[in-house]
């Protein structure tokens, strides 16, 4: 009795001494910025001078961090952290970040593709960092970075990076308008700018899949000499019902999004196991899309089936339906996702997967769509996920990857614009030239302020067919393909002579974007692509542009700032450095000609814009 009494006293003292942690409905402790406020004097977090005196580094006000020690209860049969458990932690952290910015409850609308680079074992620590990249009207994008560390060695590894969209929920009217985000650091400005492009890509995803199915011929049988096993898809089907209880709900009374994702991962793993008769490893999740909420007391019906199996991987489709009563006929579609699994051998290499025979009707449709999604995943991973320096200058353009090439084109330019270490190299008559030296690349920026409307400059500079009127390096430009309203492909003939003593030609994708919010620039981005209809001509040297384009800001009612950016390719360096060194004023002459061109044609473009 005495030892029990002193044990209770000891535990009470320990609890009283614990730091305060913000806690979600699942009970996971999350360290927030405000948690440390009680240890500081009043106003310490809001007083910039005090922060500077204390030597505190800048920290994003929406940033939330979570650290979790992986315990046996979090793992699968291999002692590795369950992806479902990781998804719960990711969703919790991201939601708290979103709510910190919105100041009200938020719900998960979608989670973009996630590529898992490593597995995590018992005893290791998972570190999750989430912060709001950009706020739109009622939705916001939250960026999430997941890593893990080994406590014994102190080493850390990246696990995955994800982007989630959350919607703010007002009390009376449902959705509410969010306050804009003001990025401070170079990284924040880059993510803020590119978030608009990612949003555009999400909205175009369904159309991209439809276009690929219409314009492509999918193979119906896999060429696989290593495996003759064919498994009917219906044998992989899984159905599971979950009753939503209070522990499954978040602090708003809705079913916790992370819990739904964890249940989806569970049934998908079972379906994959039924195909390969082994324990599969989840490698990729393609966009969770929440179509509606569910509440405590709902029954969630989770369905999973293997849609298609490739040589070393398989795609499992999962959907979630909700209903209130057992006799209820109509069901609400809550969520859907597609997950890619592999089976690893003892050396950690992917094994051959048995083939799948699709069901007639919808099964055949899912089979074809799985092949299309694999093509899209490869395009996204190759074009978007790679570092800019690892992507070839001229990526082949086709109908299926047009959205991702356009994204890469615009995001590369926005990344270059967001750099903070530009150096003023020369200035002549208010035409300024800045340079940026990074690794093996030399970039330059030409900036001038004009008395013209930004919209006028935007439409004039985005049409390469008129560029020869002010840029003497351009001989002509032919519009080869109008991809859509904002993307065009041109074949450009240049007057610049190559080292082979031949004129150069280019095949250029031009992507233009209007401002998404007040303060955003008009963007016109250029990059090289290859087209089968425009192969290299022996009379020309095929040139390439890595990243270039215009950003146009409306500074006042009358003045517009026009900036041209170019990440110089090796063949262009001599021309750039000559201007930087002051041995040539060619840049000045060219952009003064650009100014005269804009002033001359602005009235004509105004009439055209009024007729739109």
Residue, then its C-alpha position, 0 to 999 in steps of 0.5 A: x500500500x505504501x509503495x502504491x501511494x508513493x508511486x501515485x505521488x511520483x506520477x502526479x509530479x511527473x505529469x505536472x512537470x510535463x510540457x504542454x502539447x497540442x493534441x488531436x483526437x487520436x491523442x498524438x502529441x504534436x509540438x507547436x510553436x505556441x507550446x514554448x510560449x509559456x517559457x518565455x516572457x510576454x511578447x517574446x514571440x511577437x517582438x522582432x527585436x527580442x527575437x533578434x537579441x535571443x538569436x532565434x532563427x525565423x520560423x514559419x508561423x504555420x509550421x507544425x512538427x511532430x516526432x514519434x517513436x516507432x513502437x511495436x504497436x505501430x508496425x507490421x509483421x516485418x517490424x516496419x512502420x505501417x504506412x497506414x499509421x504514417x498516414x494518420x500522423x501525416x494527416x494530423x500534422x498537416x491538419x493542425x498546420x492548416x488550422x493554425x493559418x485558418x483559425x478555424x476547423x479544416x477538413x482534408x480535401x485531397x492528398x497528392x501522390x506520395x512516393x515512399x523512399x524508405x521503410x522505418x523500423x521499430x525504435x526509430x523516430x519519425x519526424x514530420x514537418x508541415x506548413x501552409x504553402x499557399x492559401x486560395x479562396x477557401x482551400x490551402x495547400x500544405x506541404x509535408x516533409x517526412x524523415x526518420x532518424x536512428x537514435x543510436x547513429x544520429x543519421x537521418x533519411x528522407x522518407x517522402x514529401x507530400x502536398x495536401x489540400x485542406x478546406x476551411x470550415x466556417x460555423x454558419x456558411x460552411x466554407x470561409x474565405x482565407x487570409x492570404x499568406x505572405x512568404x518570407x524566405x526564398x523557399x517559401x516564395x518558391x513553394x508559394x508561387x509553384x503551389x498555383x501550378x500544382x493546383x492547376x495540375x490537380x484540376x487537369x488530372x481527370x482530363x489528362x487520363x481521359x485524353x490518354x485513354x482516347x489517344x492511346x492503344x493500351x496493350x491487353x496482355x502483358x509480355x512476361x516470359x518469367x511468369x505464366x501465372x494468371x490470377x482472375x482479378x475477382x480473387x483479389x477482391x476485398x470488402x471490409x466494413x468499419x463502424x465509425x466510433x468516437x476514437x475514429x473522429x477528429x475534433x470536429x466530429x467527422x471521421x478522421x481523414x488519416x483514419x480513413x486512409x489507414x483503413x484504405x491502406x489495410x484493405x489494399x494490402x490484403x488485395x495485393x497479398x491475394x495476388x502474389x501470396x506474399x507480403x507486399x510493400x507499398x511504394x506509391x499512393x496516387x491522390x486521395x480525393x475526399x468527396x464528402x465527410x462521414x460522422x460517428x455512427x456511419x458504416x464505411x464500406x471499403x472495397x479493394x481490387x487489383x486493377x492491373x499487374x505489371x512485371x514488378x508492380x501492381x496497382x490496387x484500386x480502393x474506394x470508400x462508401x458510407x451509409x448510416x443504417x444497415x437497411x439503407x440502400x443509397x451510399x455516399x462515395x467518400x474517398x478513392x485512391x490507387x496504390x502501387x505495391x511491389x514484392x521484395x526478395x531477400x536482397x530487397x529487389x522487386x520480384x516478378x508479379x503474377x498476371x491479372x485477368x480483368x473482370x468483364x465490363x468495369x474490370x476491363x476499364x479499370x485494367x486499361x486505366x491502370x496502364x494509363x495511370x502508370x504512364x502518367x506516374x512515370x511522366x510525373x516522376x520523370x518530369x516533375x519529381x526529378x531535380x531540374x538538372x537531371x531532366x534532359x533539356x529537350x523532353x519529348x512532348x506528347x498528349x499524355x505528358x502535356x500537363x506535366x511538361x507545362x508544369x515543369x516549364x512554369x515551375x522552373x521559371x518560378x523557381x529561378x525568379x524566387x532566388x534571392x542571391x541575384x547580383x546587379x551586374x550592369x545598368x544602362x538607362x534604367x535597363x538593369x542586368x542581374x546575374x546568378x551563379x549556381x553550380x555549373x549554371x549562369x543565369x541572368x535577368x534583364x529588368x525594365x519599367x515601362x508605361x504600359x498595362x501588364x496585360x498588354x505586355x503579357x499578350x505581346x511577349x507571349x506570342x513568339x511569332x512577333x519576337x523577331x520585330x524586336x529581337x534580332x536573334x530571331x529570324x522567324x517563329x512558326x506556331x506548330x501546335x496550339x496545345x491549349x489556351x495557355x500552351x503553344x509549341x513554336x519552331x523558331x529559326x535563329x540568326x545566331x550561328x553555331x560553332x558548326x557555322x550553321x544557323x540554329x533552330x529551336x522547338x520551344x514550348x511556351x506556357x503562359x499564366x495569368x496572376x492567380x492572386x493580387x500581387x502575382x506576376x503574369x508569367x510566360x515560360x519557355x523550354x525546349x521540347x522535341x516533336x516527331x513532326x519537327x525532327x532536326x534539320x541538317x541545314x541547322x544546328x538544333x539549339x536548346x533552351x533550359x529555362x527562360x521567360x518573362x515575369x510581368x508585374x503591374x506596379x502602379x496604374x500606369x507602370x509595369x515591371x518587365x523582367x526577362x530570365x534565362x538560365x544560360x545553356x553552354x553555347x550561350x555563355x560567351x554571349x552572356x559573359x561578354x555583356x556582363x563584362x561590359x564588352x558589349x551592350x547588345x542586351x541593352x539594345x535588344x531590350x530597348x527595342x523590346x520597349x519600343x515594340x511594346x509601346x508601338x503595339x499596345x493600342x492594337x492589343x488593347x482593341x483585341x483584348x476588348x473583343x475577347 
